[in-house]
């Protein structure tokens, strides 16, 4: 995640975080960290369908990143897609990622 976007997330300034991640993605459309940061912001805003779109893209770009799998698992749980969520969360527990 970008430092400014992450700082906005930490402060609860979710609209600013999303705008910052949007700007990062305009410059670097393959920035998995920006996708995962924006996904976290959307999840916090209780918009899991939108969060899942970004989490899936982050996963495509970084399939071995534990944070992305953990985040996607949380989003899937929020959507009531328990089995899919458990699959991702098991991957994290089994040591997938750096």
C-alpha positions in Angstrom: 0.0 0.0 0.0 1.1 3.5 -0.6 2.2 5.4 2.5 -0.3 8.1 2.2 -3.2 5.8 1.4 -2.2 3.6 4.4 -2.0 6.6 6.6 -5.5 7.6 5.6 -6.8 4.1 6.3 -5.2 4.2 9.8 -6.8 7.5 10.5 -10.2 6.3 9.3 -10.2 8.7 6.3 -11.6 6.1 4.0 -12.7 8.3 1.1 -9.3 9.9 1.0 -7.6 6.5 1.2 -9.7 5.3 -1.8 -8.9 8.5 -3.7 -5.2 8.0 -3.1 -5.3 4.3 -4.1 -7.2 5.3 -7.2 -4.5 7.8 -8.1 -1.8 5.2 -7.5 -3.6 2.8 -9.8 -3.9 5.4 -12.6 -0.1 5.6 -12.5 0.7 1.9 -11.9 -2.3 -0.3 -12.8 -0.5 -3.4 -11.7 0.1 -2.2 -8.1 -1.3 -5.1 -6.0 -0.7 -3.1 -2.8 -3.0 -0.3 -4.0 -5.7 -2.8 -4.9 -5.4 -4.5 -1.5 -5.5 -1.2 0.3 -8.5 0.0 -1.6 -10.2 -3.4 -0.9 -9.6 -2.9 2.8 -11.1 0.6 2.6 -14.2 -0.7 0.8 -14.5 -3.6 3.3 -14.3 -1.1 6.2 -17.1 0.9 4.5 -19.2 -2.2 4.5 -19.1 -2.6 0.7 -17.8 -6.2 0.4 -18.9 -6.7 -3.2 -16.7 -3.8 -4.3 -13.9 -4.9 -1.9 -13.9 -8.4 -3.5 -13.3 -7.0 -7.0 -10.1 -5.3 -5.7 -9.0 -8.2 -3.6 -9.4 -10.6 -6.5 -7.2 -8.3 -8.7 -4.6 -8.0 -5.9 -4.6 -11.8 -5.7 -4.1 -12.1 -9.5 -1.1 -9.9 -9.2 0.3 -11.4 -5.9 -1.1 -14.9 -5.5 1.4 -15.8 -2.7 0.9 -12.8 -0.5 -0.6 -13.8 2.8 -2.2 -10.4 3.5 -4.1 -10.6 0.3 -5.4 -14.1 1.1 -6.4 -13.1 4.6 -8.1 -10.0 3.3 -10.0 -11.9 0.6 -11.0 -14.5 3.2 -12.5 -11.7 5.4 -14.3 -10.2 2.5 -15.8 -13.6 1.5 -16.9 -14.2 5.0 -18.7 -10.8 5.0 -20.4 -11.9 1.8 -21.5 -15.2 3.4 -19.3 -17.3 1.2 -18.0 -19.3 4.0 -16.4 -22.3 2.2 -14.4 -20.0 -0.2 -13.4 -17.8 2.8 -12.1 -20.9 4.7 -10.1 -22.0 1.7 -8.2 -18.7 1.6 -7.8 -18.6 5.4 -6.5 -22.1 5.4 -3.9 -21.1 2.8 -2.7 -18.4 5.2 -2.5 -20.8 8.1 -0.7 -23.3 6.0 2.1 -20.8 5.4 1.3 -19.4 2.0 2.9 -16.1 1.5 6.2 -14.6 2.5 
